[in-house]
Amino acid sequence: MTTHDIPATDPVAHLVRRRPDAPVFFFRPDRLAETARRFRAEFPGQVTYAVKANPAPEILETLASAGIAAFDVASPEEMARVRAAAPGAVLHYNNPVRSGDEIAAGRARGVASWSVDRASELDKLSALAPGTEVSVRLRLPVAGAVYDFGAKFGADPDVAAELLRQVAARGLTPSMTFHPGTQCTDGAAWARYIHAAADVAARACVPLARLNVGGGFPSHRDADAPDLARIFDAIGSAARTAFDAPPTLLCEPGRAMVAEAVTLCLRVKATGAEAITLNDGVYGALGEWRDLPPAARIRVVSPDGAARRGDPVRRVVFGPTCDSLDRLPDALPLPGDVAEGDYVLIPGMGAYGAALVTGFNGYGARDVVTLGAAE
Ligand SMILES: *Cc1c(COP(=O)(O)O)cnc(C)c1O
């Protein structure tokens, strides 16, 4: 990854000056720090960051200096990245399935908290990581998320109650966790889970040390920014109603924390009446597009920095590789006067953009330009 620094905060100034032919991630550390501060000020509990959304060193370092002190990791590689960027940070290993070697790697790096969704994983942990916090991961059928995370991980309420009893019986610190999905726009998704978690804890007769309400907070994809404060209120009030003595709450946002900090800039390689070819695609930074298209707020500028303002025309969009699957699923409305050499600026691409780049066929966005920092 190449990082250049340029003082201006406007990506177009950089484009006009440098005319990059390869894709560029424009990173705004000030925006990331601002989002972290907002989560810390408004979420009714502790705020951690789900590293998988974007594990780049500059992201982890910015979050650590904005006061994010704990990170949700899912692999030894993610632990190493956090330790390199923020040596004193607290690690939560919330991938519920781990090999014995991965547990040992977590122990060696001082993991403070783990999650489980089945008895066999609890057996491994109580042997290999005695005395730590173990969160039982609950799942419910969920409406309103783009993906259903319960399809892979989580214990149904009866199993969760039994696991929670076992966690307490084995002298581990009992907590619970869930993950409602991703890009959930309705606080009700969390409230249902919070009530169900309180019910599981009551049935198990085990008071929870902490309740981790996962990630899933929405990023800005439509014309209007999502209302995070309303979701935070729904979470806080559900916890107060569901528990007599609410446990400490914890969240682990990925997408909503980092998305707005990065604008992806792609270049138009060729145009035709019906199709357009860009310099990155679904094997690169647009890997999530099939499930979650970033529809609104795209702008196109000429190499001189002039905004293209033609009436929108829907065109098929191909990526740069020689694979015929390398196209966006739906035609994309772009200004009718878009031309070869133009730049397409896509805001809100900080989450699951860089993290999903494959490098297939030698393509895939790599370059990061940090905006607002000294040269
Ligand atoms: C992916 C993931 C997150 C982050 O999800 P976002 O939708 O990006 O906020 C948080 N917790 C767990 C357990 C996850 O798997």
PDBQT file of the ligand as one rigid body, heavy atoms in Angstrom, charges set to zero:
ROOT
HETATM    1  C1  LIG A 401     -18.678  -8.114  11.337  1.00  0.00    +0.000 C 
HETATM    2  C2  LIG A 401     -18.923  -8.028  12.794  1.00  0.00    +0.000 A 
HETATM    3  C3  LIG A 401     -19.067  -6.793  13.412  1.00  0.00    +0.000 A 
HETATM    4  C4  LIG A 401     -19.084  -5.473  12.647  1.00  0.00    +0.000 C 
HETATM    5  O1  LIG A 401     -20.235  -5.406  11.869  1.00  0.00    +0.000 OA
HETATM    6  P1  LIG A 401     -20.628  -4.022  11.112  1.00  0.00    +0.000 P 
HETATM    7  O2  LIG A 401     -21.891  -4.353  10.420  1.00  0.00    +0.000 OA
HETATM    8  O3  LIG A 401     -19.518  -3.721  10.197  1.00  0.00    +0.000 OA
HETATM    9  O4  LIG A 401     -20.805  -3.000  12.173  1.00  0.00    +0.000 OA
HETATM   10  C5  LIG A 401     -19.247  -6.758  14.786  1.00  0.00    +0.000 A 
HETATM   11  N1  LIG A 401     -19.279  -7.906  15.508  1.00  0.00    +0.000 NA
HETATM   12  C6  LIG A 401     -19.148  -9.130  14.930  1.00  0.00    +0.000 A 
HETATM   13  C7  LIG A 401     -19.184 -10.328  15.796  1.00  0.00    +0.000 C 
HETATM   14  C8  LIG A 401     -18.977  -9.228  13.561  1.00  0.00    +0.000 A 
HETATM   15  O5  LIG A 401     -18.857 -10.431  13.003  1.00  0.00    +0.000 OA
ENDROOT
TORSDOF 0
